[in-house]
Amino acid sequence: MTVHELKDRCHEINKPTAFIIDLKGVHGPLDARVIAPSGAEEQAVVQELDKGRCVVRFVPRENGRHLIHIKSNGSHILGSPFQVDVGREETRAGQVKASGDGLSHGMTGQFCKFTVDTTKAGPGALAVTVDGPSKVQLNCDEVPEGYAFVYTPTEPGDYLVNIRYGGSTHIPGSPFKVHVEGLGRFSVLSEHRDIVVESVTRKSTTQKYAALRNHDSDASKITASGTGLKKATANKEATFTVLTALAGYNALMVGVVGPDIPCEEVLIKHIGQRQYNVSYIVRERGDYHLIVKWGDQHIPGSPFQIHVQ
C-alpha cells in the first residue's frame, strides 16, 4: 500500500486537498486523520475509487505542516504519517521564532547572542543581516532547535537585525532594533554584515542539547598560544592557536575591542583535531582587548591585553 499522489508542495488553506492510495491487495477499512500544527485533530474522508484504489480528502484550516495518519486494520500504512505543507513561503516565515538579548540591547566589545528557531517552518533559506555604526563579525552555529548567532559591536548606537526566511519575507518581529551602549564613537555611517543558511527540516531537542552543553563543555581546559595573544602590528595580520581537544563541545568565539577604529577582520579556521587558527588585523596603534570564549565562558587568560605598534 503506497501513496500515489502526495506532492511535495504547499497546499492552500481552506481549499480541499486530495491524494490517491493504491491498496495492492490489502483488505480492510482505512482510517485517515489529520493533525494540524496547533495539535488539532480532524477526521479525513476516505472514498473508494475502484478496486484497489481509494482517495483521501481533507480541508486544511491552518498554515504550516500537517501530519496525515493513515491506518489499515488499526496499523499505519507504509510511510504514515505523511507530511503536507500548507501555505506559501511567507506563511513558513511566520513559523520561525527568534529570541535572545542580542535582538534588543548590547554593549560594545561584548558578545550579542540570539537564536532562530526553524523547527516548525520546514526547509528554506534563512538570511540574517546586521546593519549599524560598526562592521561586526557575525557567526552562526547549528543547534538542534535551529541556529545560534553571535555578533560583537565595537561602536555604540542603534543596530538593525534583519531576519528573513524562504526568500524576502521577514519573520515576526523583524527587523529588530538593537540599542548598543559602551565605549566608542557614535557614527552616522552604516556598516553591513550578512549570513545566509540553507535550513533543513529539524525537530526541537532543546532540553537535551542544554544538558549536553552544561556537562560536556569546560573552557578552563582550553589552551591558547601565539604572539597574537600579546602583541600585534598595525595593518599586519596577527595570529594565535586555540586547542579545544579536552574542552568538550561548544562554539569558539573571538572578538577584538580597540580604542577607536574597530578591528577590521577576525578569522577562525578549524585545522583539524579540535585545533583552531585565529587571525585578525587592526588598523591603528594602541591598546586592545582580545576576547576569546568557549560558549559563554572565557578561556584562561581572556580577555587578553594586546599592544599594537
Disulfide bonds with the S-S distance in Angstrom:
none
